[in-house]
Amino acid sequence: RVVRAPHSPDRMAERIRMIANEDFVSDCGAVRQPTLLVTGEAGLDRIVSAEASCRMLTWLPNARHVTLDRTGHWGLVTRRDAFAREVTQFVETLP
């Protein structure tokens, strides 16, 4: 996927402009389902800091957080087995 759909700074900037007026805090507060927040290591994520991502834990009422070791923002790609394990464990705790 990464090769077929490379990053586009122009498209990324357009997405940021499109969401500039969104109220994510209120949107997150409306989520009632259990939520898994997965981040990479704080020092390795150079796209969205783990600290910034973890702010969502205060906005999402039923959120749980896990950190994938030895990866940054793209843990789904770079540590796919570890990511799958964490998601599987999370799903198995759901009723």
N, C-alpha and C positions, 0 to 999 in steps of 0.2 A: 504494500500500500504506500509506503513511504516513497518508493521509487516512482510509482505511477501517479502519485499526487504530491509532488514536492511542495515545500513551504513557499508561500507567496507573501512577502512582506506587505504588498499592496492590499491583498485580500484580508490579511490579518488586521491591518489598520482600518479597513472598511468595517470589519466586524466590531472592532472597538468603538468606532463612531456610532454604529447601529445600536449598541447596548448602553451607550453613555447615560441615558436617562432611565434605565431600568432600576427598580428598587429590589435588589436581590435580598436584602435583609428581610423585608416583608414576605417576599416569595418563599424564602427558606423557612420562615416561621410558620407558613401554612402547610408545610410538609409534615405529615403525621406517620408516615411509614418509616420503619428502621432504615437507616442509611449508613453505608460504609464509605468513609473518606480515606482514600489511599494516597499517600504522598511518598516521594522519594526522600533521600537524606537531605537535610537542610543545606548542607554545603555543596550538594551536587545539582540541585534544581536551579537552573538559571533562567527558566521561563516564567514560572510563578513560584514565588518562595513558599516553602513549606509553612512558614509562619503565617503568611497571608492566607494560604489555603485553610489552615487550622482555625482561623477566625470563624469559619463556617460552623465549627463545633458549638459555638455559643448561639448561633442562629437556628441550627437544626435541632429540634427537640429530642430526637431519638437517634443521634449520630454516634458512631463508633469510629475511631481512627486507628490506622495501622501505617507504619513506615516500612517501605521496602528498602532493605539495606543494599548498598553498592549500586544505586541507581539514582537518577534525577527525575525529571519530569516524564520521561518516556518509559517508566517501569513496565507498563503494559507490553511494550515491545522488547525492551532490553532484559527484563526479568519475568517473562511471560509465565513460567512455571510457578514462581513465587507468587505472582499476582493471582493466578488461577487458584492456588492453594488458599490464599487469604479470602478470596471471593467464595470459594466452596465452603470454607469453615464458617463464614458469615451466614451464608444461605442456610446451612445446616442448623443454625441456631434459631431460625425463624419458625414460627408456628405453622 
